[in-house]
């Protein structure tokens, strides 16, 4: 389960990538909302179709979330929510996301973007 929060690096072997993909798929929950409170995301893996909208709900807590990938980022203040369209430039795939807590050197959750 903890493997979900540590995506393989660019030098990962095919076997490592397959193992990571299998763990992500095992824990994926279809839906349209991610709930985040104090850098803990529920569900750990949200499965969404490419092009669909989903909501990131940053529940009241201490931390604003910079949610996004590469240059596609938005700030979601603590206690706020935002709709995001899953039309990321890299298409379908596995997207880990984090929070602004410098003690965490890993993802706090994952999006599994499917067809």
N, C-alpha and C positions, 0 to 999 in steps of 0.2 A: 504494500500500500504506500509506504513512504517513497518508493521509487517514482511514483507519479510526480513528485515535487522536484525531481532532479532529471531534467531532460538530457539525453545523451549529447555530447559535444559533436563538433564537426568531424572529429576523427573516429567516431563510433563505428564499430564493425556492423555488418549486416545483421549478425545475431543479436547484438545489443539493441539495434533499432527495432528488430522484430519483438524482442522481449519487452521493450518499453511500450510499443504499440499494443501488445497483448494486455498489459496491465491497464493501460488507459482505457481500452475497449471494455475490459472486465468491469471497471468501476463507473463507466459512463451512464448517466441518467438523462434520458430525453426530457426536454423541458424548454422553458423560455425565460427563466429568471435565475440569476446567481445572487445569493445573499452573502454579504461580506460584513463581518463585525470584528474589529480589532485584528485585521489581517488573517482571519480564518474564513474560508469560503465554503458555502454549502450550495449545491453539491460540490464534491471535490472535482468531479469531471461533469461538465454540462455538454450534452450532445445536441447539436443544432444543425439544421440544414444550411448549406451555403446560400446566402442571399436573404435569409430570414432575419427578423428583428428579435432581439432578446433584451432583457432588462438587467442592469447591474444595480442592485439595491445595496448601497453602502449604509448599513444600519447605524444608528447612533452609537458612537464610540469615539475613539481618540484620533483616528487616522483618516486623512484624505487619501483617496486612491487615484493614482495616475494609471488609468486603464487603457490598454492598447498595445499595439505591436509596431515596432520600428517608428515611423513618423506619424502613424495613425494613432494618436493618443488624445485622451481627454481627462480632465480632472473631475472626479466625483467627490464632492465634499461629504464629510461625515454627516449622516442623517438624510442624505439626498439619494435620488435614483436617476438613472438615465437609460434611455433606449439606445441601442447600438445595432447597426446593420452588419450582419456577418458576411460582408462582401470584401473581405481582406484581399489585398493585391496578390498574395501567394496562393489564394484559392483554398481548396479543401485541405484539411490536415489537422495537426495537433498544435495547439497554441497554449503555452504556459503563460501565466500572468502573475505578477507579484504585487507587493505593496511598498510603501515608503519607509518601512522599518529597517534601518541599516543593520540590525542584528540578524535579519533574515537574508541568507545568501541563496535563496531557492524560490521556486514558484509557490504561490499559495493556492492555486487552482489551475484547472486546465479546461480549455474549450476543445471539443472534438467536433470539427466542422465537416459535415458529410455532404453527400450529393444533393 
